[in-house]
Amino acid sequence: MAEIDTAPMPTVTNKVPSWLDVQYNEAGEINKTTVNVERLAEYVAMETHFYTDNNNLAGYLFNGQYWKRYKNVKQADNALSSRVATLLKQHKKLTSAKQVKNIVDLIRVITVKDVADYIDFTDKPYMVSFTNGTLDMRTLEIKPNAPQYHALGGLDYPVSDKDLPTPKTDEFFTRLLGDENAELLYKFIGYGFKRNYLPFQNFVILYGKGGNGKGSALTYIGQQIYSGNVSELSLQAFGDKFKTVGLVGKYANIGSDIPSYYMPNTENLKLAVSGKERFELESKGVQAFSIVNYATLFFSANDLPNIKRDSGLDRRPLVVTTQGKGFTTKDGKSDFFDEAELLDERPAFTRKVIKLFMDAERAKTLNIPENVQKATAEWLKSADIVSQWLDEHTEEAKDRRPTAKYMYQQFSRDVEDMGMKETINRNTFYSRMEHLGIKSSKSVTISSLDDEHGKATKRFLDIKYID
């Protein structure tokens, strides 16, 4: 999303700015002015509120509407250079690129903050910046945008100051999801504006056949409702701390068409929806740091992924199935809707979803529809526990032949230790093991380390159990 630079720049007047040193002639008239580099650096630093910290050496800047977090030093320096050059040019003092660079370098020196002075961009989680002001989600009052609200990232449209109907947008979502599921999604869209993942700690997977409009719906949410202030990580990407750095400062994560393969590492996913636990991120050229994530997680899937199961994660996902007709044609085009009509309703729709979320937060319940509860339970039950167990509790071992009975006993014990309530019968376990490439035969042992040594019975081949 392009930066919205609404900060007022000084107009050219006869008044001498504070960063110019003035020499007067005998008649008391201005004879000569020279740039005071230190005062100009201080002026721009004060005007932009620019500062850096150990979590982001590139820096943060208040652009007149909201705080912007820069991804790299070059981007931030370009923004500062533009401010400095504009001021110098207005007063006919711009001489060279080196002059501008020296001032920008000085700004960086004087704006380094102690840890105690770092800005906490999550300390006012209900304040959301729009072009017409900062909305307090709790009261729906719109206040003039200001740096003290610590709104990191902003929206490029105004929010409505009154409740208005949004028939086109409602039809857009209910045609895909049905009434109940659309209302649940509305609450999650509103949830995304809050810079804190408490209290619900859930993530949403839109699930249904391909080409029915799930991707179009998420694209509209991410690019238009959140003004592109989103990351685009798949569910599986949460196992990679280099990829999860993309969550920083975002309203939401929009992971469209996530793959269905097994996801063995879910620790960061659990931390990302905790609302209070920090997890470590890394980015090339930047010192590792940790965050408490507040980007609300949305995904879509044609086939639900296999995910590592544990009792801590089981209560987090919500599988929202597509209940309606969908709204895309065979070639994937959304001919049923004119996006311009949806954008006309965007200010009122945003107010609506924020109100729905706040009502849910005050009631301390999302009122999850029964069909969502059922779909989520079925997905978790069918998640590939055998594949997960193989990954965590077995190793390839030539000439080892543990009995199938022994391996099933270990599997059942480990699944119970994981907090899983579902059971898989012996024959299903055997079949799944073989489907995953673990060969078996009725044979005797080769290794003395195997159980029931010397007995001919069903055994898995070239594998051993590890605790």
N, C-alpha and C positions, 0 to 999 in steps of 0.2 A: 504494500500500500504506500502510495506517495505521501510524503510528509506534508501535513497541512500547516503552513507557516502563517499563522494569524497574528504573530507578535507585532505590535505597532512599531514602526521605525520612525525615528525623529524626522520631522520636516525641516526643510531649510528655512531658517529665520535669521534675523539679525543678532539674535542672542548667541553668545559664544559658548560652546559646550564646555563642560567641566574638564575635559581631557585635552584642551588646547591651552598652552601657555601663551600669554599675551604681552606684547611690548607696546607701550604707548609713546607717541611723540610729545613734544612740549605743549601742544594744544590739547592734549588729553584724548587724541584720536588714536585708534588702533593703527599701529605702524607695521607690526609683524606678528604672526602667530606660528607657533611650532607645536608639533604633536608631543604630548607627554605620554610616552609609551606605557609607563606604569599605570597612569590614571585611565588610559583608554582600555587596557586589559581589565582593570577593576570594573570599569563601566560595563563592558560587554559581559563579564562574568556575572555582575549583578542583574543585568537586563535578562540574561538567558537562564540564570540560576545553574549554570553548567557546573558539574562536578564529576569526579571519578572516585571509584572505590575498588577494593581488591576483588570484588565479584565481577566488575566490569571496568577494565582499564581504559576502554574506549570512551566511556562517559555517558552521562545523562544530560538532557537539555529540556527546559520547558519552552515549548514553541508558541506560547500564547493561548493554547487551548488545553494541551495535556503534556505530560512528561514523555519524552521519547528516549528509548534505550538504543544506543548505537551498537552495531555488531562488531565494528572494527574501528581502529583509530583514524584511518583515512576518511571514512564517512563522517565521523564527528568533526575532524579538522576541516573538512570541506564546508560543513555547516557554519562553523565558527569563522572560517576565512570569508565566507560570503557576508556575514554580519559586519566583520571588521572592514572589508573592502567597501561595502556600501556606505558606512559612516565616513570613511576617509574620502571617498569620491564625492559625497554630498558637500563636503567642506574643502574640496579641491586640494586634498592632502595625500592622495594616493600616488605613490611614486614607483613602487616595484613589488613584485611577488615576494621578494625576500623581506621587505618591510612588513607585509601582512603575516608571513610565516613567523617572524620573530615575535609578533604580538600574540599570535595563537600559542606559540610555545610558552610564552609568559603566562597566558591564561591557564594553561595546564599546571604550571608550577604553583600558582596562587590558589587553585581550587581543590587541591588534594585535601581530603577530610580525614580526621581521626576516626577510628572505628566507632567511637561513641557518638559521632555526628552523622553517621550514615543515615540516609533516608530509608525508612521502612515503607515500601510501596504497598504493603498489605495492611497497614494500620488503620486505614479508612476504607474497608472493603465494599461498603455500600455506595460509594461515590463514583459516578460514571460520567465521563466527559462526552458531550455532544456539541455540535456546532453552535447551538443556541444556549449552552450553559451546562453546568454539572448537575446531574439528577441525583438526588438522595433517594435511593430505592425504598427506604423505610417510610418516607413521608410523601414521595413523588413531587417534592418541591424542587424547582429548577433554580439554581443559583449561578451567578456569573462564574465562568471558569477562572480558576486561580491555582497557583502552584501548591498551596497548603493542603489541597485535597489529595495530593499524591496519586493522581490518576495516571497510571502508567499505560499509555496507549489510549486512543480516543476513537470516536465514531465520526464518519465524514458526512453526517446528516443530522437534522434536528430531531429531537424527541417531542412527541405531542404533549401539550400541557392539559389535555382533557381526554376523557374516554370517548372513543369513536369506534363505529363498527368497521370490521375488516373482512367483508364477505369474500372478496377474491382470494385473499391469503388463506382464509379458513377453508375454502373449497380446494385450494391447492394442496393443503396438508391432509384434509379429511378424505379426499379422493384416493390418496395413497394409503393412509393408515386407518381410516375409520374414525369415528368421533372420539371414543375413549382413548385410543392410543395417540391421537393427535393432541389431545389435551395434556397427556403425560409428556409428550415431546415439548409442548409449549413451556411447561414448567422447567424442563431442562434447558431450553433456550434462555429463559429468564435467569436460571442458575448461572449460566455462563458469564453474566455481567458482574457477578459478585466475585471479588478477588479473595476468595477463601473457599475451600472445598467442603467445609462443614455446613450443615449438619448431616447431609444424606450419604455422602461417600459412595455414590453409585456411578457406573458408566453405562452408556446406552449402545446397544447394537441393533441397527435397523436390519431386519432379516426378511428376505423374500427372494423370489425368482429374479433373475437378471433382466435388465431392461425395462423395469416397471416404474422407474423414476426415483429410486432411493438416492442415487448419486446426484441427480438434479436437485433434490430437496436439500441434501447436505451442502452442495455447492452454493445454493442460494443462502443458506444459513451462514456459511463461513464467509463468503465474499461480500454479501450484501447486508445481512443483519449485523455481523461482527466486523464489517468493513475490511475484510482480509486480515484481521488481527488474529490469525489462527496458525497452528502448526498442522502438519499433514502426516503424522506418524501412523503406521499400521500397528495393530495390536502387538505383533511380534517385535516391532522396533523398540518396545519398552525394555527389552533385554540388553540394549546397547546404550551405555552411558554417553557415547559420543553423539548419538542421534537425539536423545532426550533433551539435550541442551536447547533444542528448538522450542520447548515448552515455555521458556522464560519470557515473562511479560505478555503472554497470550491469553485471550479470553477463552479459547477453546482449542481442542485438537479434533480435526476432522479427518478420520481415517476411512477413506472410501474403498470398497471392494477389497477388504482384507483377505489374505490367502488363508486356506483352510489347513495348512500343515501344522504339525505339533509345535507348541510353544513351551519349551522347558523351563524358562526363567521368568517368573512372574513377580519377583521381589519388588522391582521398581514400579510395576503396575499397581501393586498393593499400596506402596508408599505414595504414588501419584494421586490416589483418591483418598488418602488418609485425612488430609486437611490439617495435619499437625506434624507429621514425621518428615524429616529432611532426607533427601537422597542426593548422592554425589553425581555431578555432571562434569564432563570434560569437553573442551573445544581446542582445536589445534592453535597453538601459539598463545593460549590463555591458561593461567593457573587453574587447576581443578577447584571447584567450589560446590556448595550444596544449596538446595532450595527447598522450600515447601511449595509444592505445586498448587495452583488454583485454576489452571486451564481445565474446563469441563470436557470430559472425553466422550466423543461421538464416533461411532464406527458404523459401517454398513457391510453386509456379507450376503453373498448368494448361498454359500455353504459355511456353516459355523465352524470355526477353527477348533482343533484339539488343543486344550490348554492344561497346563499343570494344575492339578487339583490340590487344594488344601482348604481347611475350614475357614481360614482367614480371608480367602478370596471368594468363596462361594456366595456370600451375601452381597457382593458388589455389582455383578452384571445384571442388566435388565434387557432381555431379548424382546424387542418390540417388532412384532411381525406385521407385514403389510396386509391389512385387512380389506383395503378398498380395491378399486379397479386399476389404479395406476394412471399415469397421464402421459406416457411417452408412446410414440409411434414405433413401428418395427425397426426403423433406422435410428432410434434413440432420441428423436427430436420431441420437445415438449410443445406440441402444437396446440394443446388445450389451453395454454396460458400465455398471456402477454406479460413479460417481466416488467414492463413499464407500469402496468396496472398494479402489480405487487409493490413496486417501489413507491407508488403514490400512497399506499397504505402503510408503508414501512414505519413512519414515525408513530402511528397509532398502534400498530402491531407490537412494536418494541415495548411501548408502555403496557400493553395488555399482558405480554409474557412475563414482564417484571412483576406486575401485580399478582399474577397467578403463582409465581415462585414465592413471593413474599407471603401470600396467604398460606401456602403449603409449609413454609418455614415456621410461621407462627402456630400453625396447627400441629406441627411436628410429624407430618405424614404426607407422603406423595399420593396416597390413595391409588396404589398400583393396581391396574385392572387385572381381573382374574386370568385373562388370556395371556398377559405378560408374565404373571407368576408361573403359569403352567408351562409356557414355552421356555422360560429360563430354567426351570427344574428339569425339564426333559433334556435340554442341552447339557446341563451339568452331569446328568445321569449317564448320558451317552458319550461324554468326554473319554478319550482313550486312556484310561488308567493303566492298562497293560503296557502300552507304549511308554508311558511315563515311568512306570516301575522298572521296565527293562533298562531305560536310560540311566536310572539312579542306582539300581541294585544288582546289576549283572555286568560281567565282563567276558569278552571272548577268551577262551582258554582251551587250547588244543588238547584233545584226548581226555577232556573231562566229560563225564556223563552222569550228571545228577538225575535222580528219578523225577519224573513228571509230578509225582505225588508230593515229593519234598519241595519242589519249586512252587507248587500251588499253595502249600502250607505257608511258605515264607511270604508269598504274595499276599495272601489273606491277612496275615499278621501285620504286614507293613501298611496295607490299605487301612486297616483299623487304627493303626498308630497315627495315620495322617488325618484322622477325624472323619473319614468317609463313612457314611451310613449304608450306601449301596453295596450289594454283594454281587459277585460274578461267579456263576457255577463252574465246576471243574471242567466240563466239556467246552464251555465257551472260552475259558482261559486257554485250554490246549489249542483250540482252533485259532484263537487270536495270535498266540505265540508262533504258530506255524505260518500264519498269514504274514507275520512280520519277519519271516525268514529264518526262524529258529527251527532247525531240523530235528526230527525225533525218530526213534525206532525202538522196537523191543530188542533189548540187548543187555549184555552184562557189562560190568565196569572194566575200565582199563587202569584207572588211577585208584590207588588205595584211599584217596581223600574223598571219594564219592560215597554216598550213603548206600546201604544195603549191598555191600560189596559182594560180587560173585553171583548175585541174583539176576536172572533174566526178567526184565520188566520194562515198561515204557519209560524211556529216558530221553532227555534233551541232549543234543550233541554239541561238543566244543564250546561249552559255556559254563560259567560258575557263578554262584551267588555271592554277593558282597553285602555286608551289613551297612 
